[in-house]
Amino acid sequence: MAMDKQQKTVVQLVGVVVLMGGLAWASVPFYDWFCRVTGFGGVTGVAEAGSDRILDETIKVRFDGSKERGMPWEFKPMQREMEVRIGETGLAFYEAYNPTDHPIAGQAAYNVTPYEAGGFFTKIDCFCFTEQVLQPGERVEMPVTFYVDPEIVDDREGQYVHQITLSYTFYEIDLPEEAQAALAQDGKTNLN
């Protein structure tokens, strides 16, 4: 059974729509993978321990904090900048406060600029690795432990970086199941 021109055009258009939808769906995980592998887009490295090499050269690290529109927390870095020796382990803190009367869960997304520095900025431990739940009125200090990889001084573009900015943006997320269960249990206890 042969298709007429109109049916053939419809089939081709449906094929193009399905292909474009598949490419759009795959673009986010592909871009994430690409950024993690190359350090493009300011994606940082992760390590379990500090660098075994510390240079006499220093680099300035600036800290920035913001929130997604509608996120009710207060969120800010506790210090705006610090100077560390390249390879030295640094420790910085951010502060978050939940001014509401109910628990709120959040997840931090991060970025490093300039982008050339992303692959050399290495986190050992960070509040951004897990979701955070703040109870009503709770204020917390959240640490990030990091170092700047000494290989930055030998990199064609990285050697010209003298200042790095670490930025976090907090987004509200759904409460984890255990927090929802605790709220439900607390509500039953208060009713009795």
Secondary structure, DSSP 8 states (H G I E B T S, - for coil): ----HHHHHHHHHHHHHHHHHHHHHHHHHHHHHHHHHH-GGG--EE-SS--S---S-EEEEEEEEEE-TT--SEEEESSSEEEEETT--EEEEEEEE--SSS-EEEEEEEEEESGGGGGGEEEEEEGGGS-EEE-TT-EEEEEEEEEE-GGGGGSTTGGG--EEEEEEEEEEE---HHHHHHHHHHHHHHH-
